[in-house]
Amino acid sequence: MMMTTLLYDGSFEGLLTAVFEVYEHKMDAVNLVKTGKYTTAMFEQVITIVTDEARATRVLKGLKTKLSPMGVQRLYAAHLAEMDDEDNNLIGFIRYAFNSDKNIEEDYGNRFVVRVSEMVRMVRREKHRMEAFVRFQKLKDETFYASVEPDFNVLPLLIRHFKSRYADQRWIIYDLKRNYGLYYDLHDTQYITLDFAESNKPSDLMTAFSEEEGIYQHLWKNYFNSVNIKSRKNTKLHIRHIPKRYWKHLTEKI
């Protein structure tokens, strides 16, 4: 049986469009790959998936009849992991859901269900860490800015938390690794991209900080040092709770 490779743009809508194509053309053996990650192989057909919002919406509507609202959210969270070589597990999970007469969300005897569950767990762990470790810095225009570099693409999952917690402040949370961010303007949240070409240092925004920001950072560092009891220092435990990769974005560690 010839393998059909489907190339898609990596978006959730692209994933759902690929599922539409699988059922529309009655494909059996498929290999879903993000554009740019594909390496040629013999004896396979290659099809480029053009993301189609209407087709993606139809597939999503169908999924909502097969999965609970939480199940659909979990699938979306698993997709945000953006892990290489995991696209086939995502499409396998979706096909298993459509082909089953019952809800499959807790069918842990199925490898696709198990893997999606593992991916969701990793993404949610990263989401909770971002909620705890984001450190805002006040800019001259009164906007609060924070840069992050999460392992997974969790910014879409942070909107509700930060919009609720900082509803009276304008803020930006920017993912340096993926070069996009969230901007909240006191009313709505939107996705943005920033051009750091001039400084070539996206994390170095010191010239844009307000004068009082330096004072607040100094006070926070002093407080952090004053409550830190050296005799009770446990570096291993500290790293377990706050991995070192987050330290460069923490005021108390800078």
N, C-alpha and C positions, 0 to 999 in steps of 0.2 A: 504494500500500500504506500503510495507516494505521500510524503509529508508536505503540507502546505504551510509556509512561513508567512505570518501576517506581521507587517511592519506598521507600528502605530506611533503617535507623537508623545506617548507617555502620560497623557491627561486621562482623567477619570472618564470624560466624555468619549475620548478615543478608545478606551477599554470597552465601554458599552457599545460603541459603534462596531468594534471588532466582533463582539458577541452577536450583534445583529447580522453581520455578514456570514458568520458561521452557520446560523440557522437558515438564513435566506438562501444560501448555496449548498446547504446540507453537507457541510464539511465534517470529516471525522477526525483524522489525525492532523492537528494543527500545532504550530510552534509560534507563540506570540512573543515578539521582540520589539523593543524600543528602537526607533530610527536612530542610527548612529552606533548601535550596539551589535548590529548584525554582521556576521562573517559568512561568506558564501560557502555553500555545501553542494555536493553533487546530488542529483536525483531528487530535487525538491522544487516545488512551485512557489514563487514569491509574489505576494500581493501587498501593495501599499494601501493601507486603510486611510481614507480621508475622513477626518472627524466630521460627523454630521449630527447636529444638535437634535434634529427631529427624530432620527433613528435612535440616538442615545436616550432620548426621553421615552420612547416606546419601550425600550429594554428596561429602563428604570421603573416604569409603570408596571411592567410584568414582574420584576423582582419584588416589588412591594406586595404582590399577591402571594409570593413564595416565602418571603422573609418577614420577620417582625420589623418594626421601625428601628429597633436597636440593632437588628441583624444587618440592615442596610447601612446604618452608621458604622458598624464594625467593618464592613467590607470597604467603605470609603477610607476609614482609618488605616486599614491594611495597605491600601493602595498608596497612601501618603508615605509609607516606608520607603518607596522608590528604590527597593533593593534589586540589584542585578539578579537575573535568572529566577525571579519570583513571579513574573507575569503569567507563566503557565499555571501556577498554583491559583492565581486569582481567577483566570478564565475557567480553570478546572472546577473551582468552587461554584462559580456562577452556573456552569453547565450542569453540575450535579444538582444544584437547587432547582433548576428548570425541569430536569428530567425525573425528579422525585415526586411522588404523590404526597409526601408528608414534609413537614418542616425539618430541615437537615442541620440546623444551627448547633445542636448538641450531639450530633452523630460523630463522636470522636473516634469511631472505628474507621472513618474515612480520612485519608491522608491530606486531602485538600482542606477539610474542616480543621484538622489539627494544625496545619501550617498557617492558615489564616488567623487562627486563634493566637498562635505564637507571635505573629507579626503585630497583631493588635496590642498584645501585651507590651511589646517593645516600644511601640509608638506612644501608647498611653503613659508609660514610664517616663519617656522623654518629655511629653507634654506637661506632666506634673513637675518635673524638674525645672522646666522653663518658667512655669508659673511661680516657682519658689525663688529662682535665681536671677530673674530679670532685674537689672539695676538701671533705673532711669536717671538721666542727667538733664538738667534744665538748660535749654538754649536761650539765646538772647531774645527770640521772638515769643518766649513763654511756652514753647512746645517742649515736651519731655521726650527725650530720645534714648533708646536702648538698642544696642547691637547684640546679636546672638549668632551662634553657629551650631545649631542643633544637628544631631546625627541624622534625624529624619525631618521631613517637611511638615512640621507641626504648626506653623503659623495659622493656617485656617482653623485649627482646633483651639487656638488661644483667644479668638475674638470675643466669645461670650464672657470669659473670665475677666479680661482686662477692660472691656467696655462696661461691665457692671462695677468693677472695683474702682475704676478711675473715670467715672462718668462726667465729672466736672473739670477734666483736664484734657487738653489736646496732647496727643502722644503719637510717637512713631516707634514701632518695634521692627528692626531691620535685620533680615537674615543675610549676613555677609557671604555665606557659602553659596546661596542660591540667587543672590542679587535681586531681592525684592523684599517689600515690607508691608506692614499694616499702618495705615494712618487714620486716626480717629479725630474728627473735627468738632466734637461736642454733640454731633447729631448722628452721623453715619460713619461706618468704617469702610475704607476702600484699599485696594492693593495699589502699591506704588513702586517705582524704581527710581533710584538716585544715581546721579552721574558723579563719580568720584575721580574722574579722569585727571582733573587739574592737580589735586594733591597726591593722587595715587596711594593715599592712606585712608581707606574707608573707616577705620576705627579711630582715627585721629581727628576729632572734631573740637579740640580744645579752643580753637579760635572762635568757635560759634557758641561756646558756653557763656551763660550769664556770669556776672562778677560774683554773685552770691553762691553759685554752684561750687566754686573752689572752697568756700568757707564751709558749706554743708558737707562736702567730701572730707575735709579735714576733721570736722567734728565727729563724723561717723567713724573714721579710722581710729580716732582717739577713744571713742566709746568701745569699739571692737577690741582694741588693745587693753583697755581697762578691765573688761569683763573676762579676758582670756587668762585663765590661771595656768601658768607654765608648768607647775608641778603635776597638773592633771591632764596635760596635753597627750592626746592619743592620735598620732598622725594617721595610722592605718584606718581607724574608725572614721576620722574626718574625711579621708579620701573616699571611703566607701559611701558616705552620705553626699559628699560634694566632689565628684571626680575632677581631676586636675584640668581637664579640657575646658571647664567652665571658669577657672580662676581668673583668666585675663579679662573677663567681662564683669568681675565683681569689684566694686569700689574698695572694699576692705582688703583686697588682694593686690590691687594695683600699686 
